[in-house]
Amino acid sequence: MIPVMLRSTGLLLSLIFCLSLGPTIGTECEQTSPLVLIYCQDEQGYGEDLIEILRDDGGIEAEFLVLTDSELLKNMIYCPHVKLLITVFNEAKQVDLGEHLEYFFRTGGGLVGLGFSGWRATTLNASEKVYPLNATSYATGRYDREKGVFTQDLYVDQEHEISDGLGNFTAYTQKIIMSLDRASGKLLPVEPSGELTVVYREYSKNAPAVIAYRDSGASVTIGGFTGNSIERAPTHYRLFTREEGFRRLLTNSANWAWKNENRYVATLSSACEVYQTAAADGAEVIEDVESEREKRNSSALVRTSIVLVLMVLGIAIVIRTCFLGGGEKEGN
């Protein structure tokens, strides 16, 4: 059963969106388009830029939807046709989404997390089980006055599909989050249960910056690229969404998570069975209703006929009594 939380008006919108696919799922499951959800904390424009990048790449054929409301995401994440989830947490504050991200990953979903997605205080246990950076600190980049941006140098640790065509590059991001002991300055080990590949590290701390992870699901954690829409700010998201290094990193990461997830087929097949069963049950109910209506109509016809017969008999009796009967008396 899909968990449903009655916490906001977003529930109605999400239910309408999911249930509107019922006829499609029930009759033509294989033709249902997968959905890519992009949750971009407080920044609609940032999310729309991500859609543009993915569409320009062409590696993912799907419907795209940007959400900025965490309550709405909590409900939408359970829709069976969601194949890929991209999260951008722009602030290091707790958002009650960790358990929902864990559910999606545990059921085989594909995810790409940016910004503070792997920050311990933001996604809680999901920062270990889904986005395994378990970050508690960050490195601040150099400020490039000429370009008006912060930069971080990233180098390839382990060759991977995510680094294909990209190699070492300079990322336009103010912060790279990491699991670091502030007192000793040493990196803390991250030991999740699945298969973890450190694709990129940043130079200054030698800390993991991009991680590919497979367990029940598949995720890519990118420990940077928080952004806002403040004009002329060095953290404006357009400073990196228009930059080739970021665009390649995003598309490679999304394509890898898309290919390695195993939720979509399983959940959609299950949903198909539910809808088909419901459709069959509905057909039986309709048939029973029609049969009952026919019986009621037939019964009503008999009742009507009896009433008409009784009316005719009654009229005949009245005529006989009042008219024919009186005539016979006069004749005597």
QUIDAMO-V291674 format. One record per helix or strand of 3 or more residues. SS is the DSSP state (A for helix, B for strand). FROM is the first residue (numbers start at 1). TO is the last residue. If there is no record, write none. Layout:
BEGIN
ss = {SS:SS}
from = {FROM:FROM}
to = {TO:TO}
END
This chain:
BEGIN
ss = {A:A:A:B:A:B:A:B:A:B:A:A:B:B:B:A:B:B:B:B:B:A:A:A}
from = {10:22:29:35:44:63:70:82:98:110:120:126:137:142:149:161:169:175:195:208:218:238:244:264}
to = {19:27:31:40:57:67:76:89:106:115:123:129:140:144:156:163:171:178:202:214:222:241:260:331}
END
